[in-house]
Amino acid sequence: MGSVNEWRIHLYSTIAILVFLAAAPLFTSQYYTRLLAVGILFGLAATGFNILYGYTGLLSFGHAMFWGLGAYGVAIGLLKLGMGYASSYLFALSLVALTALVTGYLSLRHTKIYFAILTLAFGQLVYAVVLKYRDVTGGDEGLYGIPRPLGSIPSYYYLVLATASVILVLVWLLLRSPLGLVFQTIRDDAFRAETLGYNVSRMRLLSFVISALVTGVAGSLYSPLQGAVTPESLYWTFSAEIVFMAILGGTRVFLGPFVGGIVYVFLRDYAMDVTEYWLFAMGLALAVLIYVLPQGILGAIIEQVLKKTRRSSDGR
């Protein structure tokens, strides 16, 4: 009964979140519509990261690399190579996949903290390359004037929401497929997974590439939304932000990182409005939230609903 109730709660919460996101532009200004679009993309990036962290058990500090490559790939395709939108997105995701394959293969020779440090190092290497090749990437100034498909912010918002919804469904199906269960077995006990006949290194690399692609999709939609992309999108601090988003929402709840990304964006916007020391305020607020709700915001909500449901069932 508990598992059925849990499945229903996850389903109803997902429907409620998507209905809210679909209706939001109808009663908010264009500024908040854009901000919500950024939140959706941050949430999608955190969901991609969580495939590797929450479901495979590997902490990466290099996911800004894939976000940034997705953003730069689309910008370079549109502005430098004269490609159309579809070709630019394919170019960007091919760049992300190739980079993930190479960096993942090299990084996954180690695990735990050594893996995290290697992903950080590769991310900073890509950041340095982007800074150096000014003719292609714009150097430290970045690239500006990136055209937005569909023109208006509200129209592009629904493109972002539709794409994110499709990706979330695909990730949901993946994580509940036999392959997703293998990822979780490796997370819980890599030695046991090996004794069952799975190639742990290959499975981890596959998880790494899929995780990178989901984050890359989010980045590829971000640069046309903003009309620009700068090297800061590749810097290691944004990788840390992605980690915070996932933990903030809850890494053991499927939609937790997605919700965490949206909450993070609005928390940051509010902090920037109320104080010039917004970085300190953000850090303090996030630390308190994570300390009070170690299971994450959505994780805590679902946990409370499940407790009430069990009590009502026991009362009958």
Secondary structure, DSSP 8 states (H G I E B T S, - for coil): -HHHHHHHHHHHHHHHHHHHHHHGGGSS-HHHHHHHHHHHHHHHHHHHHHHHHTTT----S-HHHHHHHHHHHHHHHHHTS---HHHHHHHHHHHHHHHHHHHHHHHTTS-HHHHHHHHHHHHHHHHHHHHH-HHHH-GGG-EE----TTSSHHHHHHHHHHHHHHHHHHHHHHHTSHHHHHHHHHHH-HHHHHHTT--HHHHHHHHHHHHHHHHHHHHHHHHHHHTEE-GGGGSHHHHHHHHHHHHHH-TTSTTHHHHHHHHHHHHHHHHHHH-TTHHHHHHHHHHHHHHH-TT-HHHHHHHHHHHHHHHHHHH-
